[in-house]
Amino acid sequence: MRDRVTDSGSPQRLGRALDRLMGTLRAPSVDVLDSVFNKWPQIVGADVAAHSRPVSIDGETLVVAAQDSTWASEIKWLENEVISRVAEVSGSNRVSALNVRVDRRK
Protein backbone atom coordinates (compact mmCIF):
# COMPACT_ATOMS: atom_id res chain seq x y z
CA MET A 1 0.00 0.00 0.00
CA ARG A 2 1.28 3.42 -0.82
CA ASP A 3 2.30 5.70 2.06
CA ARG A 4 0.99 9.22 2.55
CA VAL A 5 2.70 11.96 4.53
CA THR A 6 0.99 13.37 7.62
CA ASP A 7 1.13 17.00 8.78
CA SER A 8 4.11 16.05 10.95
CA GLY A 9 5.93 14.84 7.85
CA SER A 10 5.87 11.16 8.87
CA PRO A 11 4.62 8.63 6.33
CA GLN A 12 1.35 6.93 7.20
CA ARG A 13 -0.49 4.03 5.60
CA LEU A 14 -3.56 5.08 3.65
CA GLY A 15 -5.73 2.58 5.56
CA ARG A 16 -4.70 4.14 8.87
CA ALA A 17 -5.47 7.62 7.53
CA LEU A 18 -8.90 6.43 6.35
CA ASP A 19 -9.60 4.92 9.77
CA ARG A 20 -8.76 8.25 11.42
CA LEU A 21 -10.99 10.12 8.97
CA MET A 22 -13.83 7.64 9.45
CA GLY A 23 -13.46 8.03 13.22
CA THR A 24 -13.87 11.79 13.01
CA LEU A 25 -17.02 11.23 10.96
CA ARG A 26 -18.29 8.68 13.50
CA ALA A 27 -18.21 6.10 10.75
CA PRO A 28 -17.17 2.48 11.27
CA SER A 29 -13.56 1.53 10.64
CA VAL A 30 -12.42 0.12 7.33
CA ASP A 31 -11.94 -3.27 9.06
CA VAL A 32 -15.55 -3.35 10.26
CA LEU A 33 -16.86 -2.37 6.83
CA ASP A 34 -14.65 -4.96 5.16
CA SER A 35 -15.79 -7.67 7.57
CA VAL A 36 -19.48 -6.95 7.19
CA PHE A 37 -19.55 -6.54 3.42
CA ASN A 38 -17.03 -9.22 2.45
CA LYS A 39 -17.83 -11.84 5.09
CA TRP A 40 -21.62 -11.59 5.14
CA PRO A 41 -22.12 -15.35 4.51
CA GLN A 42 -19.81 -16.12 7.46
CA ILE A 43 -21.80 -13.77 9.66
CA VAL A 44 -25.33 -14.93 8.84
CA GLY A 45 -24.83 -18.29 7.13
CA ALA A 46 -25.20 -19.24 3.48
CA ASP A 47 -29.02 -19.51 3.48
CA VAL A 48 -29.65 -16.09 4.99
CA ALA A 49 -26.86 -14.51 2.91
CA ALA A 50 -28.48 -15.85 -0.27
CA HIS A 51 -31.60 -13.79 0.56
CA SER A 52 -30.07 -10.67 2.10
CA ARG A 53 -27.21 -8.22 1.87
CA PRO A 54 -25.69 -5.55 4.09
CA VAL A 55 -26.44 -2.07 2.77
CA SER A 56 -24.71 0.33 5.14
CA ILE A 57 -23.65 1.03 8.68
CA ASP A 58 -25.36 4.16 9.95
CA GLY A 59 -23.79 5.13 13.26
CA GLU A 60 -24.02 1.89 15.24
CA THR A 61 -26.85 0.43 13.16
CA LEU A 62 -26.26 -2.15 10.46
CA VAL A 63 -28.78 -1.70 7.64
CA VAL A 64 -29.67 -4.93 5.85
CA ALA A 65 -31.77 -5.48 2.73
CA ALA A 66 -33.82 -8.69 2.64
CA GLN A 67 -35.35 -10.31 -0.42
CA ASP A 68 -38.88 -10.34 1.04
CA SER A 69 -40.77 -9.83 4.29
CA THR A 70 -40.26 -13.44 5.39
CA TRP A 71 -36.47 -13.10 5.22
CA ALA A 72 -36.65 -9.63 6.79
CA SER A 73 -38.52 -11.14 9.76
CA GLU A 74 -36.01 -13.99 10.02
CA ILE A 75 -33.04 -11.60 10.06
CA LYS A 76 -34.72 -9.30 12.59
CA TRP A 77 -35.43 -12.35 14.78
CA LEU A 78 -31.70 -13.19 14.57
CA GLU A 79 -30.67 -9.61 15.45
CA ASN A 80 -28.71 -10.42 18.62
CA GLU A 81 -26.91 -13.30 16.94
CA VAL A 82 -26.06 -11.18 13.87
CA ILE A 83 -24.70 -8.37 16.06
CA SER A 84 -22.66 -10.89 18.05
CA ARG A 85 -21.26 -12.48 14.87
CA VAL A 86 -20.37 -9.05 13.41
CA ALA A 87 -18.40 -8.32 16.58
CA GLU A 88 -16.71 -11.72 16.45
CA VAL A 89 -15.78 -11.51 12.75
CA SER A 90 -14.77 -7.84 12.77
CA GLY A 91 -13.16 -7.69 16.22
CA SER A 92 -15.25 -4.60 17.00
CA ASN A 93 -18.40 -3.86 19.00
CA ARG A 94 -19.22 -0.96 16.69
CA VAL A 95 -22.52 -2.46 15.49
CA SER A 96 -25.15 -2.59 18.23
CA ALA A 97 -28.44 -2.52 16.30
CA LEU A 98 -29.96 -3.90 13.13
CA ASN A 99 -32.39 -2.24 10.72
CA VAL A 100 -33.86 -4.64 8.15
CA ARG A 101 -35.77 -3.53 5.09
CA VAL A 102 -37.30 -5.38 2.16
CA ASP A 103 -35.49 -4.85 -1.14
CA ARG A 104 -36.41 -7.27 -3.88
CA ARG A 105 -33.26 -6.43 -5.89
CA LYS A 106 -31.17 -8.97 -3.95
OpenMM code with the backbone's topology and positions (N, CA, C; nanometers):
from openmm import Vec3, app, unit

residues = "MET ARG ASP ARG VAL THR ASP SER GLY SER PRO GLN ARG LEU GLY ARG ALA LEU ASP ARG LEU MET GLY THR LEU ARG ALA PRO SER VAL ASP VAL LEU ASP SER VAL PHE ASN LYS TRP PRO GLN ILE VAL GLY ALA ASP VAL ALA ALA HIS SER ARG PRO VAL SER ILE ASP GLY GLU THR LEU VAL VAL ALA ALA GLN ASP SER THR TRP ALA SER GLU ILE LYS TRP LEU GLU ASN GLU VAL ILE SER ARG VAL ALA GLU VAL SER GLY SER ASN ARG VAL SER ALA LEU ASN VAL ARG VAL ASP ARG ARG LYS".split()
positions = [
    Vec3(0.0849, -0.1173, 0.0000),
    Vec3(0.0000, 0.0000, 0.0000),
    Vec3(0.0894, 0.1235, 0.0000),
    Vec3(0.0495, 0.2214, -0.0691),
    Vec3(0.1279, 0.3419, -0.0821),
    Vec3(0.1175, 0.4295, 0.0418),
    Vec3(0.2286, 0.4847, 0.0866),
    Vec3(0.2299, 0.5699, 0.2060),
    Vec3(0.1910, 0.7123, 0.1712),
    Vec3(0.1305, 0.7799, 0.2648),
    Vec3(0.0987, 0.9220, 0.2551),
    Vec3(0.1768, 0.9927, 0.3653),
    Vec3(0.1969, 1.1194, 0.3529),
    Vec3(0.2703, 1.1958, 0.4531),
    Vec3(0.1705, 1.2736, 0.5378),
    Vec3(0.1863, 1.2658, 0.6709),
    Vec3(0.0990, 1.3374, 0.7625),
    Vec3(0.1492, 1.4803, 0.7780),
    Vec3(0.0732, 1.5623, 0.8531),
    Vec3(0.1134, 1.7001, 0.8779),
    Vec3(0.2491, 1.7071, 0.9467),
    Vec3(0.2825, 1.6055, 1.0244),
    Vec3(0.4106, 1.6052, 1.0946),
    Vec3(0.5242, 1.5633, 1.0024),
    Vec3(0.4907, 1.5228, 0.8798),
    Vec3(0.5931, 1.4838, 0.7846),
    Vec3(0.6232, 1.3358, 0.7858),
    Vec3(0.5629, 1.2598, 0.8778),
    Vec3(0.5868, 1.1162, 0.8867),
    Vec3(0.4956, 1.0420, 0.7901),
    Vec3(0.5490, 0.9414, 0.7213),
    Vec3(0.4624, 0.8629, 0.6332),
    Vec3(0.3588, 0.7863, 0.7138),
    Vec3(0.2419, 0.7645, 0.6535),
    Vec3(0.1348, 0.6927, 0.7203),
    Vec3(0.0614, 0.6091, 0.6161),
    Vec3(0.0255, 0.4897, 0.6509),
    Vec3(-0.0495, 0.4034, 0.5603),
    Vec3(-0.1849, 0.4664, 0.5293),
    Vec3(-0.2285, 0.4513, 0.4061),
    Vec3(-0.3564, 0.5077, 0.3647),
    Vec3(-0.4713, 0.4509, 0.4469),
    Vec3(-0.4685, 0.3198, 0.4755),
    Vec3(-0.5729, 0.2575, 0.5564),
    Vec3(-0.5836, 0.3203, 0.6938),
    Vec3(-0.4701, 0.3510, 0.7550),
    Vec3(-0.4697, 0.4144, 0.8874),
    Vec3(-0.5287, 0.5549, 0.8788),
    Vec3(-0.4928, 0.6269, 0.7722),
    Vec3(-0.5468, 0.7618, 0.7531),
    Vec3(-0.6984, 0.7562, 0.7323),
    Vec3(-0.7454, 0.6585, 0.6557),
    Vec3(-0.8897, 0.6430, 0.6351),
    Vec3(-0.9605, 0.6096, 0.7654),
    Vec3(-0.9001, 0.5232, 0.8473),
    Vec3(-0.9599, 0.4916, 0.9773),
    Vec3(-0.9728, 0.6167, 1.0632),
    Vec3(-0.8702, 0.6996, 1.0633),
    Vec3(-0.8764, 0.8248, 1.1421),
    Vec3(-0.9870, 0.9153, 1.0897),
    Vec3(-0.9942, 0.9291, 0.9575),
    Vec3(-1.0989, 1.0123, 0.8974),
    Vec3(-1.2362, 0.9571, 0.9301),
    Vec3(-1.2544, 0.8259, 0.9151),
    Vec3(-1.3830, 0.7638, 0.9446),
    Vec3(-1.4198, 0.7850, 1.0909),
    Vec3(-1.3209, 0.7802, 1.1802),
    Vec3(-1.3458, 0.8028, 1.3219),
    Vec3(-1.3965, 0.9432, 1.3495),
    Vec3(-1.3407, 1.0411, 1.2808),
    Vec3(-1.3866, 1.1785, 1.3012),
    Vec3(-1.5273, 1.1985, 1.2466),
    Vec3(-1.5668, 1.1161, 1.1514),
    Vec3(-1.7018, 1.1233, 1.0956),
    Vec3(-1.7994, 1.0325, 1.1689),
    Vec3(-1.7521, 0.9663, 1.2733),
    Vec3(-1.8294, 0.8685, 1.3500),
    Vec3(-1.8735, 0.7521, 1.2627),
    Vec3(-1.7940, 0.7219, 1.1649),
    Vec3(-1.8214, 0.6100, 1.0752),
    Vec3(-1.7449, 0.4872, 1.1244),
    Vec3(-1.7886, 0.3687, 1.0865),
    Vec3(-1.7170, 0.2478, 1.1274),
    Vec3(-1.5807, 0.2407, 1.0600),
    Vec3(-1.4904, 0.1663, 1.1202),
    Vec3(-1.3559, 0.1526, 1.0644),
    Vec3(-1.3611, 0.0735, 0.9340),
    Vec3(-1.2545, 0.0853, 0.8578),
    Vec3(-1.2423, 0.0115, 0.7333),
    Vec3(-1.2497, -0.1383, 0.7609),
    Vec3(-1.1910, -0.1848, 0.8708),
    Vec3(-1.1938, -0.3269, 0.9058),
    Vec3(-1.3365, -0.3764, 0.9307),
    Vec3(-1.4165, -0.2963, 0.9997),
    Vec3(-1.5553, -0.3351, 1.0262),
    Vec3(-1.6333, -0.3404, 0.8949),
    Vec3(-1.6176, -0.2383, 0.8119),
    Vec3(-1.6862, -0.2374, 0.6828),
    Vec3(-1.6453, -0.3570, 0.5982),
    Vec3(-1.5153, -0.3830, 0.5931),
    Vec3(-1.4650, -0.4957, 0.5157),
    Vec3(-1.5232, -0.6272, 0.5674),
    Vec3(-1.5255, -0.6435, 0.6982),
    Vec3(-1.5786, -0.7666, 0.7568),
    Vec3(-1.7258, -0.7861, 0.7235),
    Vec3(-1.8041, -0.6830, 0.7413),
    Vec3(-1.9482, -0.6954, 0.7192),
    Vec3(-1.9786, -0.7207, 0.5717),
    Vec3(-1.9190, -0.6443, 0.4832),
    Vec3(-1.9546, -0.6545, 0.3421),
    Vec3(-1.8890, -0.7730, 0.2716),
    Vec3(-1.7721, -0.8126, 0.3125),
    Vec3(-1.7032, -0.9220, 0.2450),
    Vec3(-1.7198, -1.0572, 0.3122),
    Vec3(-1.7673, -1.0578, 0.4360),
    Vec3(-1.7830, -1.1837, 0.5088),
    Vec3(-1.9279, -1.2066, 0.5520),
    Vec3(-2.0206, -1.1475, 0.4803),
    Vec3(-2.1623, -1.1588, 0.5143),
    Vec3(-2.2077, -1.3050, 0.5276),
    Vec3(-2.1708, -1.3943, 0.4339),
    Vec3(-2.2122, -1.5349, 0.4508),
    Vec3(-2.1566, -1.5985, 0.5786),
    Vec3(-2.0365, -1.5612, 0.6201),
    Vec3(-1.9809, -1.6122, 0.7459),
    Vec3(-2.0588, -1.5594, 0.8657),
    Vec3(-2.1087, -1.4395, 0.8548),
    Vec3(-2.1797, -1.3767, 0.9659),
    Vec3(-2.3183, -1.4368, 0.9831),
    Vec3(-2.3929, -1.4504, 0.8730),
    Vec3(-2.5328, -1.4930, 0.8838),
    Vec3(-2.5601, -1.6347, 0.8335),
    Vec3(-2.4623, -1.6968, 0.7714),
    Vec3(-2.4829, -1.8286, 0.7134),
    Vec3(-2.5235, -1.8184, 0.5675),
    Vec3(-2.4983, -1.9251, 0.4938),
    Vec3(-2.5198, -1.9242, 0.3485),
    Vec3(-2.6665, -1.9025, 0.3106),
    Vec3(-2.7598, -1.9654, 0.3827),
    Vec3(-2.9018, -1.9510, 0.3481),
    Vec3(-2.9492, -1.8065, 0.3623),
    Vec3(-2.9213, -1.7469, 0.4769),
    Vec3(-2.9650, -1.6087, 0.4994),
    Vec3(-2.8920, -1.5141, 0.4032),
    Vec3(-2.7634, -1.5373, 0.3815),
    Vec3(-2.6857, -1.4509, 0.2909),
    Vec3(-2.7381, -1.4566, 0.1479),
    Vec3(-2.7939, -1.5715, 0.1077),
    Vec3(-2.8481, -1.5848, -0.0271),
    Vec3(-2.9733, -1.4997, -0.0469),
    Vec3(-3.0343, -1.4548, 0.0635),
    Vec3(-3.1596, -1.3788, 0.0555),
    Vec3(-3.1495, -1.2403, 0.1187),
    Vec3(-3.0261, -1.1980, 0.1461),
    Vec3(-3.0072, -1.0666, 0.2095),
    Vec3(-2.8697, -1.0120, 0.1764),
    Vec3(-2.8521, -0.8839, 0.2058),
    Vec3(-2.7208, -0.8221, 0.1872),
    Vec3(-2.7089, -0.7022, 0.2805),
    Vec3(-2.5888, -0.6770, 0.3302),
    Vec3(-2.5688, -0.5546, 0.4089),
    Vec3(-2.5725, -0.4355, 0.3145),
    Vec3(-2.6318, -0.3265, 0.3592),
    Vec3(-2.6442, -0.2068, 0.2770),
    Vec3(-2.5521, -0.0967, 0.3265),
    Vec3(-2.5536, -0.0733, 0.4574),
    Vec3(-2.4705, 0.0332, 0.5144),
    Vec3(-2.4603, 0.0147, 0.6648),
    Vec3(-2.3717, 0.0921, 0.7229),
    Vec3(-2.3649, 0.1027, 0.8682),
    Vec3(-2.3857, 0.2499, 0.8986),
    Vec3(-2.4976, 0.2788, 0.9637),
    Vec3(-2.5363, 0.4155, 0.9953),
    Vec3(-2.5194, 0.4349, 1.1452),
    Vec3(-2.4107, 0.5015, 1.1839),
    Vec3(-2.3792, 0.5130, 1.3261),
    Vec3(-2.3426, 0.3761, 1.3790),
    Vec3(-2.4243, 0.3224, 1.4684),
    Vec3(-2.4019, 0.1890, 1.5245),
    Vec3(-2.5041, 0.0880, 1.4727),
    Vec3(-2.5800, 0.1275, 1.3697),
    Vec3(-2.6848, 0.0426, 1.3161),
    Vec3(-2.6450, -0.0155, 1.1812),
    Vec3(-2.6493, -0.1470, 1.1721),
    Vec3(-2.6261, -0.2155, 1.0460),
    Vec3(-2.7582, -0.2205, 0.9714),
    Vec3(-2.7591, -0.1681, 0.8491),
    Vec3(-2.8783, -0.1696, 0.7643),
    Vec3(-2.8652, -0.2871, 0.6683),
    Vec3(-2.9676, -0.3720, 0.6669),
    Vec3(-2.9669, -0.4934, 0.5851),
    Vec3(-3.0887, -0.4927, 0.4931),
    Vec3(-3.0679, -0.5312, 0.3682),
    Vec3(-3.1774, -0.5477, 0.2730),
    Vec3(-3.2085, -0.6961, 0.2620),
    Vec3(-3.3371, -0.7299, 0.2761),
    Vec3(-3.3815, -0.8686, 0.2645),
    Vec3(-3.4670, -0.8836, 0.1393),
    Vec3(-3.4659, -1.0027, 0.0827),
    Vec3(-3.5353, -1.0306, -0.0424),
    Vec3(-3.6874, -1.0135, -0.0306),
    Vec3(-3.7440, -1.0488, 0.0834),
    Vec3(-3.8880, -1.0344, 0.1041),
    Vec3(-3.9154, -1.0234, 0.2542),
    Vec3(-4.0427, -1.0066, 0.2883),
    Vec3(-4.0774, -0.9834, 0.4287),
    Vec3(-4.0489, -1.1051, 0.5170),
    Vec3(-4.0565, -1.2244, 0.4607),
    Vec3(-4.0256, -1.3444, 0.5390),
    Vec3(-3.8799, -1.3439, 0.5823),
    Vec3(-3.7905, -1.3146, 0.4881),
    Vec3(-3.6473, -1.3098, 0.5217),
    Vec3(-3.6167, -1.1908, 0.6112),
    Vec3(-3.6857, -1.0797, 0.5912),
    Vec3(-3.6651, -0.9633, 0.6787),
    Vec3(-3.7006, -0.9990, 0.8222),
    Vec3(-3.8113, -1.0713, 0.8411),
    Vec3(-3.8515, -1.1141, 0.9756),
    Vec3(-3.7497, -1.2090, 1.0362),
    Vec3(-3.7002, -1.3021, 0.9549),
    Vec3(-3.6006, -1.3987, 1.0021),
    Vec3(-3.4743, -1.3273, 1.0504),
    Vec3(-3.4264, -1.2327, 0.9698),
    Vec3(-3.3039, -1.1597, 1.0058),
    Vec3(-3.3269, -1.0756, 1.1309),
    Vec3(-3.4415, -1.0103, 1.1398),
    Vec3(-3.4725, -0.9304, 1.2586),
    Vec3(-3.4798, -1.0195, 1.3820),
    Vec3(-3.5345, -1.1396, 1.3674),
    Vec3(-3.5430, -1.2354, 1.4777),
    Vec3(-3.4026, -1.2768, 1.5226),
    Vec3(-3.3083, -1.2807, 1.4281),
    Vec3(-3.1696, -1.3189, 1.4575),
    Vec3(-3.0813, -1.1989, 1.4964),
    Vec3(-3.1416, -1.0846, 1.5216),
    Vec3(-3.0666, -0.9608, 1.5451),
    Vec3(-2.9524, -0.9771, 1.6444),
    Vec3(-2.9773, -1.0304, 1.7612),
    Vec3(-2.8707, -1.0422, 1.8620),
    Vec3(-2.7570, -1.1309, 1.8136),
    Vec3(-2.7933, -1.2395, 1.7464),
    Vec3(-2.6906, -1.3302, 1.6936),
    Vec3(-2.6092, -1.2631, 1.5826),
    Vec3(-2.6767, -1.1892, 1.4958),
    Vec3(-2.6061, -1.1178, 1.3874),
    Vec3(-2.5096, -1.0154, 1.4464),
    Vec3(-2.5546, -0.9387, 1.5424),
    Vec3(-2.4696, -0.8375, 1.6063),
    Vec3(-2.3489, -0.9043, 1.6728),
    Vec3(-2.3742, -1.0148, 1.7404),
    Vec3(-2.2656, -1.0885, 1.8047),
    Vec3(-2.1652, -1.1407, 1.7019),
    Vec3(-2.2147, -1.1953, 1.5914),
    Vec3(-2.1259, -1.2480, 1.4866),
    Vec3(-2.0469, -1.1363, 1.4182),
    Vec3(-2.1095, -1.0200, 1.3980),
    Vec3(-2.0371, -0.9052, 1.3406),
    Vec3(-1.9213, -0.8688, 1.4321),
    Vec3(-1.9457, -0.8633, 1.5617),
    Vec3(-1.8398, -0.8318, 1.6583),
    Vec3(-1.7295, -0.9363, 1.6545),
    Vec3(-1.7684, -1.0621, 1.6475),
    Vec3(-1.6714, -1.1717, 1.6448),
    Vec3(-1.5852, -1.1668, 1.5177),
    Vec3(-1.6494, -1.1497, 1.4036),
    Vec3(-1.5781, -1.1513, 1.2753),
    Vec3(-1.4947, -1.0253, 1.2555),
    Vec3(-1.5466, -0.9101, 1.2993),
    Vec3(-1.4765, -0.7836, 1.2766),
    Vec3(-1.3807, -0.7461, 1.3892),
    Vec3(-1.3995, -0.8062, 1.5076),
    Vec3(-1.3164, -0.7690, 1.6217),
    Vec3(-1.3554, -0.6349, 1.6810),
    Vec3(-1.4782, -0.5897, 1.6534),
    Vec3(-1.5246, -0.4596, 1.7004),
    Vec3(-1.6692, -0.4699, 1.7479),
    Vec3(-1.7025, -0.3940, 1.8508),
    Vec3(-1.8400, -0.3855, 1.9000),
    Vec3(-1.9122, -0.2645, 1.8427),
    Vec3(-1.8671, -0.2170, 1.7311),
    Vec3(-1.9220, -0.0959, 1.6691),
    Vec3(-2.0710, -0.1093, 1.6352),
    Vec3(-2.1127, -0.2255, 1.5866),
    Vec3(-2.2520, -0.2463, 1.5490),
    Vec3(-2.3293, -0.2945, 1.6707),
    Vec3(-2.4355, -0.2206, 1.7063),
    Vec3(-2.5147, -0.2586, 1.8233),
    Vec3(-2.6638, -0.2693, 1.7929),
    Vec3(-2.7020, -0.2433, 1.6677),
    Vec3(-2.8438, -0.2522, 1.6298),
    Vec3(-2.8532, -0.2936, 1.4836),
    Vec3(-2.9715, -0.3411, 1.4477),
    Vec3(-2.9964, -0.3900, 1.3129),
    Vec3(-3.1244, -0.3270, 1.2607),
    Vec3(-3.1208, -0.2780, 1.1386),
    Vec3(-3.2385, -0.2241, 1.0716),
    Vec3(-3.2538, -0.3047, 0.9430),
    Vec3(-3.3642, -0.3772, 0.9312),
    Vec3(-3.3855, -0.4636, 0.8150),
    Vec3(-3.4979, -0.4067, 0.7309),
    Vec3(-3.4746, -0.4007, 0.6007),
    Vec3(-3.5775, -0.3531, 0.5093),
    Vec3(-3.5918, -0.4528, 0.3945),
    Vec3(-3.7058, -0.4501, 0.3298),
    Vec3(-3.7297, -0.5377, 0.2157),
    Vec3(-3.6816, -0.4654, 0.0898),
    Vec3(-3.6003, -0.5369, 0.0128),
    Vec3(-3.5488, -0.4851, -0.1136),
    Vec3(-3.5402, -0.6023, -0.2093),
    Vec3(-3.6291, -0.6106, -0.3008),
    Vec3(-3.6405, -0.7269, -0.3884),
    Vec3(-3.5289, -0.7357, -0.4926),
    Vec3(-3.4357, -0.6412, -0.4914),
    Vec3(-3.3259, -0.6425, -0.5892),
    Vec3(-3.2169, -0.7399, -0.5527),
    Vec3(-3.2222, -0.8059, -0.4411),
    Vec3(-3.1169, -0.8968, -0.3951),
    Vec3(-3.0726, -0.9898, -0.5034),
] * unit.nanometer
topology = app.Topology()
chain = topology.addChain("A")
for resn in residues:
    res = topology.addResidue(resn, chain)
    for name in ("N", "CA", "C"):
        topology.addAtom(name, app.Element.getBySymbol(name[0]), res)
